[in-house]
């Protein structure tokens, strides 16, 4: 498993965190998602074979949270 941290500046509240958890939580290859509202980051533990960093960025964008890997 690899952990990647994404900066998502549009995170503002618990509702945002819930939306991100929902968007990423059931993706095959992602084992953990932690949203830090204050830091506006999303830490994702994932298997690089099953889900790439680019695929996670795409999922976040589709959920309304443009993000970049740090």
N, C-alpha and C positions, 0 to 999 in steps of 0.2 A: 504494500500500500504506500502511496505517496500522498503527502499533504500539500495542497496548494492553497495559497491565500489570495483572494481576489479583492480588489478595491472596487466598491460599488457606491459611488457618491450619492446616489438617489435614495439610499436607505435612510428612513426618517423615524420609523416607529415600530411597535410590536406587530402591527399589521403587515408591514413590509417584511419583517423577519418570518412571519407565518407564510407569506406568499412564496418566499425563497425556499423555506423548508418544504413546502408542498411541491414546488417546481423541481427540486433536486432530490427529495427524499426517497422517491421510488425508482430512481434511475439505476439500472443494473450497473454494478461496478462502483457505485458510491456507497460507502459504509457509514459516513458521518458528515453532518453539516452543522457548523456553528456560526451563527450570525452575531457580530458585535455591532450593535446599533451606534454606540458612541464613536467607534473607530471607523464605521462604515465599511467593514470588511466581512467577508464570508470565507471561513476556513473549511475546505472540503477534503476529506480523506477518500481517495479513490484509487482504483486499479487502472493503471495507464493502458493496459491491454484492452480493457473493456470500455473505458470512457476517457477521451483525451481532454486536455485543457481547453482546446478550441470548442469541443462539444459542450463543455460546462459553460463557457462564455456565451455560446449560442443559446443555451437553455435560460441563462440569466437574462439575456436580452429579450427573449420571447416572453419572459415573465415581467418585463418592464424595468429591468435593472441592468443597464449597460455596465459592464465590468471589464477590468483588465487584471491579468495575473501579476502579482508582485514578485 
